Amino acid sequence: MHKIPRTHTCGELSVSDKDKKVCLKGWVKSWRDLGGLIFIDLRDRYGITQVVFSPEINTAIYERARGLRSEYVIMIEGVVYLRPASNVNKNLATGEIEIMVHELEVLNVAKTPPFEISDDIDINEELKLQYRYLDLRRNRLQSNIVFRSRLYKVVRDHLTALNFVEIETPILMKSTPEGARDFLVPSRNYKGKFYALPQSPQTYKQILMVAGFDRYFQIVKCFRDEDLRKDRQPEFTQIDIEMSFVEENDVMQVAEDLVKGIYSEMLKRELKDPFPVLTYDQALQEYGTDKPDLRFGLIIKNLTGIFCKTDFKSFAQVVETKGVVAAIGFEDSGKITRKMIDQYTGFVQSLGAVGLVWLRLRGTGLEGSLTKYLKPEEKAALQETFQDLKDGLIFILAGEYEPTLLRMGELRLRLGQDLNLIRKDQDSFLWVVDFPMLEFDEKEKRWIARHHPFTSPKREDLDRMEMAPHEVKARAYDLVINGTEIAGGSIRIYDSEIQSRVFRMLNISDQEAEGKFGFLLKALQYGAPPHGGIAFGFDRLVMILTGSASLRDVIAFPKTASALSLMDGAPDVVDTKQLEELGLILIDKK
């Protein structure tokens, strides 16, 4: 009987289908025996339809229906009836109709699920991932995955219309570690040698520009063997874009238009204004981060100038060592208690701060233990700086320049959440540009690339590369949505000599550079055009667009925070024979 074709899904029947004979197939969501009638909500990915079993229609079918249970897979045939007005379910697309069942077949039985298939219950995360195939039956997750599928098409249609060519790059590639660790794949045919899974298609897409393809894109899987971090995945998807004969603004405009197209198609929201642009230095100074959330204020104030001749020793020492005295002020009206201030102090101390200084600003002036150390002109300058506050609280951090601003940025986010200042009904879009090209790695005691070693330095900084590498700015740009970096890119180095100079800045010898990146250096010598690109974090983009709380809610089969796949048990041991074929042996660390 199950060969009877399904005539409709569980989400499409309406009053216009009254008296139609239909066949539906799906899962039993709920089962109710109301004394003489059995009501079942039948579910598939399209929706829910209520079906009714009556002994007056078919006694045998009614009796069989009494044996149905949640998650049984069934086929029903019946006739569409209109529900009585008092029984209409306005929360369902099919809430005005029900199916009076004439035929029933159980296509498959199901064990009792370890949790209810519902969006409204709180389920242990590990249990959900262990039974991911059940978790994915929930409406919210199915909607997210379908949304993701639609987004693939929107991106492809948009970029294809702009003359971009979708090109697949290899998954098995040469290991070129610089940043995160590679996932390595041993070669059976070339024992002792390894492929790597790509952290990004960076070198390949640059070579495609050398090859003359001009405009490339790809929705691509990438892999990074990172240390365990919350809400990171070892494999992720990105929208990868590269363009020839471009400057920064050209790439940024394409990326911005793509985002506007996505919001228009997927959310029916028109984003018309250009996205604001901040330099890295501005973002750090005003928000304490290179990915500021602009949905709330709390701008960081630099008070260093106020305390350039202070008698307060802690601040004086910071000023003398070229540090920073930074503050955030906000309306308080007594909501922040001394106990809460102690909690905020503990919070910034956990980030490495020595302590947190605080002042209350009232109509009568400044209050707080710091006031007894302040000169009259310092008090006056503080009051002028925070003149917009009527009944305010001021938090002050002092210390080394960048670490102190970063800690203040973390405190700003914490306050924004605690004080309910973040406008969750809005999205903020922002470009951050002019990043430092390098950052110093204390563990390795060398300069490393803040983005990647193929990012071009700004033209005006080329002469500083050897003498003052810390002053060199990159032709890089990040797109930030709601405090999350959603895309990052740069103008690339297309001159092999400049690329070699950058490698030397990174303490990569000519010999090492040739071994790791010789193929790219050679390609750059054969007429490489000026080029640049950008890559979007596709998973994070879907998370923001769907309002999801976690990346795991928008990926069909995610890993845990510790990079485990609980459903199938990966990673796992392999047979000794497989290891022998690869020329590998396992060494017990003990």
N, C-alpha and C positions, 0 to 999 in steps of 0.2 A: 504493500500500500504506500510505503514511503517514496515510491517513484512518482507519485502524484506531484506535479510541479507546484511550487509556492506561487500563489497569485499576487500576494501583497506582502509588504514588510509590516512589522508591528508598530510602525510610526506614521502610516500614511492614510489609513481609513478615516472617513469623516461622514457627516450627515448626507453628503451627496452620494454615498455608497449604500444607502438604505435598501434593504431587501436583496442585495447581491449575495450570491453564493461565493465564498472565498476559502482559500487554503492558506493557513499561516503555519510557520515553523519557528521554534525558538526554545528558550529556557523558561522553566517555571520560576518566576520571581517570588510569588507568594501564593498561598492556598488558604481559602476560607470556606468553611462549611456553615452556612447560615440556616440550617434546618430545612431541607427540601431543595435547596439550590447550592451548588458549589461554584464559587467564584475564584478564578485564577488570573493573575496578572502574567501575561506572556511577554517575554522580553527578548529583543535582539538588539543589534547596535543602532537601529534606527529609532527605537522607542518602545513603548509598552502599550499593549491592547488588553482590555479586560475580556475574558471569555467565560461563558456561563454554561454549566452542565445542569440539565433538568431531567428528572426521571420521567416527566411527561413527554419529553422529546424522544429519549432513548434510555430505557432503564439499564441496559447492559453497559452502555457507555458511561452513564452516571456512576455505576458501581465501580467501574474501572478507574474513573477519575478520583474516587476516594483513596486510591492507592498512590496517587501522585505526591511527590515531595519536591522541595526546593532544589533547583538546578537540574531536574530531569529535563531531557531534551525530547520535545514532543511535536507531533504534527496534528493539527486540528482542521476539520472542515466544518463550515457552518454558515449561517445567514446573518447578515448585519442588521441589528436592531438599533433603534434610537433609545437611549436611556431616558427614563422619566426625568423631568426637569429637576426634581429634588435630588437626583443621584448624579447629575452632571459633575464631572471632575475638571474644574477649570485649570488645574495644574498640569494636565496631560493634553498633548496635541490631539489624542484620540478620545478625549474625555466625554464626548457627546454620544459615543456609540459603544456597543458591546456586541460580541459574537455569540449567538446561540448555537452550541456545538451539536453536530449530527454524527461526526466521526472523530475518533481519537486513535492515534498510534503512538506508543512510547518508542522513540527512536534510540534512546539510550538512558539508562538509569545513572544516578550519581550518588556517591557517598555524601554524607553530611559534611558540608564545607567547614573548615576550621574557623571561619569567621563569616559573618553575614555579608552578602554582596550588596553593600549600600554605601552611599556617599556620606551618610550622616553619623557614622560611628567611628570611634577612634580605635585604630588597629595598630598593634605593635609592628614597627617598621621591618624588623627581621622576619616576622611571620608573613607579612605581605610579600616580601621579596622571595621567600621560600616558595610561596604559592602564587607566583606572579601571574600565572594564567588565570587564576581566580580574581586576583586584584584587578587585572585588566578588563574584567567584565563590568566593573563599576562604571557608571555613566560618565563621571568626571574624567577618568583616565581615558576612556574611549574617545571622549570629545577632544581631549588634548592631542591624542595620536592622530585623529582625523584632521584636526586643525593643522598639525605639523605637515601632514600630507598635502593639504591645500597650499600651505606656505611654500613647499617645494615648487609647486607649479607657478605661483605668483612670482617667485624669484626668477625662475627660468624664463618665464614670459617677458618679464621686465628687461632683463639683461639681453636676451636674444633680440628684442626690439631695438636695442642700442648697438647692435652689430657685434656683440660679444659671441665668441665661439666656445662652446663647452667641450673641454678636452680632459680626458682621464689621464692622470699621472700614476706612476707605479706605486704599489703598496710595498713591494720588496725593493729596498734601495740600499745605498751605501750608508754606513753609519758615519755621521758627521756631528758628534756630540759637541754642543756649545750651548749650555743652559741646562735644560732638563735632561734626564737620562733617557737613552733610547731603549725601546723593547727590541731585543735581539732575536733573530731567527737563524739557527744553525743550518748550514748547507750540507745536504747528504752527499752531493756530488763533489763538493770541494771541502773536504773535511778540514776542520780548523779555521774555516772562514764563515763569516756571518753576514746575513742581510740585517737591515734594521727596518722597523715599521716607521713611517714618516711622522715626525712631530708636526710638520707642515710640508706642503709641496714647494717650499720657498725656492730652492735651487732649480727645480724643474720649470717653475713658471717663469723665472728669469731667463732660462734657456729658451723657452717658447717665445719670449720677446726677441731674443737674438735670432731666432728662426723666422721672425717676421710675421707672427700671427696677430700682433698689434693689440687685440683685445681678447683676453682669455677669462673664463670663469669656470668654477667647478664647485659642486656641493660635495665635500670630501670628508672622509673619515681620517682623523689624526690620532696619534698615540703618544702619550708621555708617561714615562715611568717615574712619576713624582712621588715625593714623600706624602704620607697620608694626610689629607686635608679635608675639612668638612665641605661637603657639597661640591667636590671635584670628581671627575670621572677619568679613569685612565685612557679611555677612548671617547672621543667627542667628535662632533660634526661642525664644520665651518663652511661659510660661503667665501670662497677664495677668488679674488679678483686681481688682475694685473693689466696694465695699460702702457702703451708706448707713446713717446713724444708728449709727455704730460709734466705739469708742475703740481705742487701740492693741491692747489685749489681745484684743479681738474678732477683729481681722484676724489677729493672731499665732496665735490658737487654730485658726482655719480652716486657715491654712497648715501648722501643726504636725500637725493631724489629716490633712491631705492627704498629707504626707510619711509619716506612720505607715501610712496606707492603701496608699500606693505600696509601701513596704517589705513590708507584709503580702501584697499581691497579687503583686508581682513577684519578691520574694526569699524569701517565706514566713518572714519575720522579724517578730516582734512587738516594737514599741518602745513600752513602757508608761509609762516615767517621763517627767515633764515635762522639756522641754529646759532646761538651765541658762541663766541670763540674766546677762550682764555689761554694765556701762555701757561706753561708749567709753573713758572715762578709765581704768577698771579694766583693760580689755583692753590698752591702750597701756602702762600702767605695769607689768603683770605678764608680758605676752607680746610687747610691742614691735610690735603690729599690731592692726588692727581686724578681722582675720579669723584668730584664733588656732586652731592645731591642738592640740586637747586630748588627742591620743593619746599624748603623752609629757609629761614634767614640764619641768624646767629653767626654773623661774619666775624672772623677773628681780627682783633685789633692788635697792632704792633705797638707796644708801650716802651720799647727800648729807648727811644729818644727822650721820653719823660724822665727816665731814671738814669740818664747819662752822668749825672753828678750826685747820685743818691747817697744817703748815709746808711741805707739798709744794705748790710754786707752781702747778703745772698744775691741781691740784684746787681750790686756793684761788681761783684766777681764775674757774673755772667756778661755784663756789658764790657768789661775789660778783656774777656776772652773771645769777643766777637760772637757771643751767643745772642739769644733773643728773649725778651720778656713779652709774652703773648697773653691775650685775655679774651674772654667771651662774656658779654653782659646780656641779661634778659630780664623781662618783667617777672617778678616773683610773687608779690603780694603775700608773702609768708608761707607759700606752699612748700618750699624747700626747708625742711627741718634740719637741725644740727646733726641728727642721726643720718639723714640723707647725705649731708655734706661729707660726713665721715666715710660713707659708702663710696662717694665719688672720689674721695682722696685715696681710698684703697684701690679703686679702679685704675687711676692714673699711675699709682705706685706699681701695680701689676704690669704696667706697660713700660716701666723703667724710670718714671719720674721720682724725684726726691720727695716731693710733696705737692700739695695744692693750696695756694693762697686764696682767700676769699674776702670780699668786702660787700657790705650792704650799702646801697645808695638810696637814701630817703630824702624827703623834702628838707630835712634839717642838716643834711650833709652825709659824709661817709662814716660808716661804723665798721668796726672789726679790729682785731689785734694789730694789723699792719699799720693802722692810722697813727699810732704813737711814734713810728719811725719816719713818717712822711713830713717833708717840708711843706709849707703853705702853698708854694707854687706847684708842687707835685699833686697835692689834693685838688687844686684848681684845674690843673690840666686833665686829671682823671674825670672830674665832673663835666668838663667841656667835651671830652671824648665820648662820654656816655650821657650826653645831655638829653637824649630822646627817652631815657628811662625815667619813669616817675617813681616807681617803687621796685628797684632793681637789685639783682644779685650779680656780682662780678667774680668770675673764676680766673685766676692768674697762674700760669705756668712759666717757669724760667729755666733756661739751660742751653745746651748745644742747639744750634740753629735748626737743622732739619729734623732731628729726632723730637725736639720739643713741639714743633709745629705739627708733626704727625700725631703725637699724643693728643694735642689739642683737637685735631681733626676727629680722633676717636671719641673724645669727650663730647664734641659737638654732636656727633651722631647719637650718642647715648642720651644726651639731653633732648634732642629732637624727638626721639622715641618716647622717652619718659614723660615729656611735657605735651605729647600729642600734637607736635607742631608740623609733622610731615603731612602734606596734603595728598592723601592716598588716591583722591579722585582725579589727580593730574599726573602728567608725565613731564619730566624735564629732560631736555636734549641739550647737549653741550659738546663742542670740540675743544680738546686740549692739545696745544701745539708747542713747538720749541722745547722739546725735552732735552735734558742733558744726554749726550750721546753715550756716556759711560757712567758706571757706578763702581765704587771700590769694594771688592770682596775681601772682607777681613780674614776669612778662613784661608783663602788662596793667596792673599796678599798681592793682588793684582787687579788691574782694571778689567771689568767685563762689560759687554754690551748691554745697555738697558733694554733694548728691543732685540735686535739680532745683529750679527757682524756685517750684514749686507746693507745696512741702513746708511744712507749718504749723510756726511756732515754738511752743515750749512756752508755755502760757498765762502762767506766772510770769515769762517773759522778754520779754513784749510791750513793756514800758516801756524795755528796754535796746536796742531795735532801732536807734534813731538814735544814742544816746550811746555804746553799747558793743557794737557788732555782733559783735565777736569772742567775747563772752560768751554769745551767744544759742545755746541748745540747740534741736535740731529734734525734732519728734515722729516720728522715723524709727527704723526697725528693720531689721536685716539678719539673715538666717539663714545660718549658716556650717556647712558639713559638711567635716570633715577639712582645715581650713585654707583652704577655698575658699568664697568668698561665692556661695551658690547662689540666694539670693533677697533682694530689697531692696524696701522699701516705706515708706509714711508715711501719717499723717493729712494730708489736703490742706487747703489754705486754701479756705474756702467763703465768706468775707467779701470783697467786692470792694475795700473800703478797705484791709484788711490786705494783700491781694495787691498793691495799688498801693504800699504802704509797702515791701514786700519788693523790688519792682522798683527802687524808689529806692535801697534798700540796695545793690543790685547795680549801681548806677550806670546803670540803664536809665531814661531820661527818660520822662515821661508820654507824650510824642509817640511815642517809639520803642515803648513798651509797647502803645500803641493800635494802631500799625502791625503789630506782630508778634502780639499776643495780644488785640486788641480784641474779637474774637468770644467769647473765654472770659470776659473781664471783663464783657461785656454779659450773658452767660448767668448769671453769678453774681448779677446784680441781679434775677433773676426767681425768687427762692425756691429757692436752692441748699441742699440738705440737708447737714448734717455728713457727711463721707464720707472714706474712706481705702481703701488697697489695697496690693497687693504684686505683684511680677512675679518668676517663677522663670526662671532660665536653663535652658531645656529641654535644650540640647545638653550643658551641663556636668553636669546631673543624670543624663542617660543615661551620660555618661562615668564618673561615680562609681559608678553602679549596676552597670555592666558591668565595672568594673575596668580600663577602657581607659586607655592612656597618653596619648592625644591626642584632641582634638576631631575630627580628621580621620577617626578610626576609627569615629565614630558618626553621621557625616553622609554621605549617599549621594554627593553631588558637591561636595566641599569645595574651597576655594581654598587656595593656598599661603600661607605667612607673608607673602609680598609681594603678596597679593590677586590672584594670577593663577589662571585656570582652564587648566591645561596640556592638558587633554583636547580642548577645543574652541577654545582660543586666545583666550579673552576676558580683558581687553578688547581690542578690535581697531579698526582704522580703519574708517570707513564711507564710502559713496559720496558724492562731492561733491554730487550731486543731493539726497540726503537732508539734507545740511547746508543747502543753499539753501532747501529747503521749510521748514526750521525757522528760517530767517533768521539762520543762524550762519556765520561764517567762522573758519578756523584761523589764528592768528598765530604765525609762527615767532619764538621768543624771541631768536634770533640777530639 
